[in-house]
Amino acid sequence: KSCPYAFKLNVIDGIEKPQSALAHLGSDLHDLYEHVQLGDITIDELDEQTNWLFDNYQELYDEITLERMKSRADISNASFKKLYPTLLERKATYEERIYFPIADDLPQVTIAYDRLETDEDGELHLVDWKTGKCMTGKKLTTDLQPALYLKAIEHKYGKMPKTFTLIYLSDVDKKGNYKTRVFERINNNEFKCTVRGKDYIQNIDEQIK
């Protein structure tokens, strides 16, 4: 809406906008965390693998950018190490890509979740790592990711997850604890995220419409 020419270049001409440095880092860290969960690398090898990434970044980014990236990587890895023991408590699948329709006359949408857990009652719990700033305010009711991800899981598995948790690995409080946003199922079309005593409601069908 803000720039039809940018839309033309990206969607019609297929010219992809280059990733920012922090987005590049976020994508690579997501891959590392997946490999840790799959057992391809151990949690103790995480920092070593991250250093290998930065060896490859040297030719791509300037010194100031590399410092910002390193700071974010260090915080994210520290958060993931704190989180890791809890990840072993539930059965889970990782990094699955799902294509699904949102309307008969529109192209399919694709999502790729980071982690889908199943609890002892058979309920599904969707988890997504974030390496940016924690979502706040009105965006909790209007951001499209929760609605589309939850709808994708319902399409693939035939039921809505019980929760969708966004874990902000690089956004930590004064005690160094990572921040989260948890959307809890009210019914099959509404999810509630409570922040500081205030409830934010995501209406799935309304968001997708």
Salt bridges, closest charged atoms under 4 A:
ASP13 OD2 - LYS8 NZ 2.61
ASP28 OD2 - HIS24 NE2 3.33
ASP40 OD2 - HIS35 ND1 2.93
ASP47 OD2 - LYS81 NZ 2.53
ASP74 OD1 - LYS70 NZ 2.89
GLU96 OE2 - LYS156 NZ 2.21
ASP114 OD2 - HIS30 NE2 3.18
GLU117 OE1 - ARG90 NH1 3.03
GLU117 OE2 - ARG115 NE 2.70
ASP119 OD2 - HIS125 NE2 2.83
GLU123 OE2 - ARG185 NH2 3.20
ASP128 OD2 - LYS130 NZ 3.59
ASP143 OD1 - LYS139 NZ 3.99
GLU154 OE1 - LYS151 NZ 3.40
ASP171 OD1 - LYS179 NZ 3.28
ASP205 OD1 - LYS151 NZ 3.36
